[in-house]
Each structure stands twice: as C-alpha cells, then as structure tokens.
Amino acid sequence: MKKIPMRRCLATNESFPKKELLRIVRTPEGEVKVDLTGKLNGKGAYLSRNLEALKIARNKNLLSKALEVPVPEEIYLEIEKIING
C-alpha cells in the first residue's frame, strides 16, 4: 500500500489528497503562479477546487498571507476559471 500524500486547504482547513487540491506557488523570483503539475519550485499553498474556498481565501486575503507576497487579481480569476472548467 502506497501512502497518499495529504494536504490541508488554506480556506477550509480540511485535509484532502494532494491531487484533489489546487497548488498556488510563490516562485523564488517572487512571482505567484497556479501550479497544475504540483512540481513548481517555490513556496506553495493549497486550495480546495470549489468556489466557496476561493471566496473565503479572497475575502480574508489568505493566499497573500501564506505566500508572503501580494497576490494579483489575475491569479484569483485564473483559479476561478480552473474551478469552473
């Protein structure tokens, strides 16, 4: 049995398998990107793939606090597009 890596959603504080969450990364250069591969270099934060979690993260500014840099509005819009499909 292989162990499934679990990660915690920043907004809801629920644990999920890593593949079910979206990873948002602050690269070593200070850029913020949505990491669909889960392999980008840098500090990462995880969000559930639902609009409620995105709304909580946006309203409480959780991504900026976790990544320690301001998160541009384009990133939130990109996350919203990914969630909606």
ZIBELWO-V503743 format. One record per backbone hydrogen bond with DSSP energy under -1.0 kcal/mol. CO is the residue of the C=O (numbers start at 1). NH is the residue of the N-H. If there is no record, write none. Layout:
BEGIN
<<CO | NH> <CO | NH>>
END
This chain:
BEGIN
<<5 | 18> <7 | 16> <9 | 13> <14 | 9> <16 | 7> <17 | 20> <18 | 21> <22 | 47> <23 | 35> <24 | 45> <25 | 33> <26 | 43> <27 | 30> <31 | 27> <33 | 25> <43 | 26> <45 | 24> <46 | 10> <47 | 22> <48 | 50> <50 | 54> <51 | 55> <52 | 56> <53 | 57> <54 | 58> <55 | 59> <56 | 60> <57 | 62> <61 | 65> <62 | 66> <63 | 67> <64 | 68> <72 | 75> <73 | 77> <74 | 78> <75 | 79> <76 | 80> <77 | 81> <78 | 82> <79 | 83> <80 | 84> <81 | 85>>
END
